[in-house]
Every structure is written in structure tokens, then in C-alpha cells.
């Protein structure tokens, strides 16, 4: 129960941070997913991360999200501003 509440809190904080930034989508989604696919923490059958518990096809799309083991950091530093603002139309 404690783990579930902790995860719910983390997800709600992540969504709040994403909303504060204007819901930007990541331009690095496919690169992030490629890193996840090679990661020992990735659970391919469920497409989730065993560290954060997130569903990676969604998390990788969220520009403000980050890898809990900092495995995506080279992507974000290599391409600053690598996310696209969510369409407002
Ligand atoms: S988010 Fe990070 S730790 Fe989790 S599966 Fe992807 S690369 Fe691995």
C-alpha cells in the first residue's frame, strides 16, 4: 500500500510539473525508448520501468520526465531544448 501511494504521489507530481511547463512533448521519445529497451530495468512484456513503475511509451513522450537512473541525460544535454511544446489547437 505504501509503495502504491508513493507511486501515485510521484505520478501526480510529474503531471503537475508537466502541466506547469505547458505539456511539452519530447522530441527524444524514440531515443529514450531505445535506451530503455537496452536497460536491465526495462520490463519488455509490460513496457514498464521496474525502478519508477511507469509505462514507458507514455513517460518517454513527456518532455519534463526523466530516467530515475539518469540514463537519458546524454540525450537531453546533447540536444538542448529537445522538446516540442504541446499543440494548443
Ligand atoms: S526509465 Fe531509465 S531505468 Fe527505467 S527502463 Fe528506462 S532507461 Fe531504464
Boltz pocket constraint, residues with backbone or C-beta under 6 A from the ligand:
constraints:
  - pocket:
      binder: B
      contacts: [[A, 32], [A, 35], [A, 36], [A, 39], [A, 40], [A, 41], [A, 42], [A, 43], [A, 48], [A, 49], [A, 50], [A, 51], [A, 52], [A, 66], [A, 67], [A, 68], [A, 69], [A, 70], [A, 71], [A, 72]]
      max_distance: 6.0
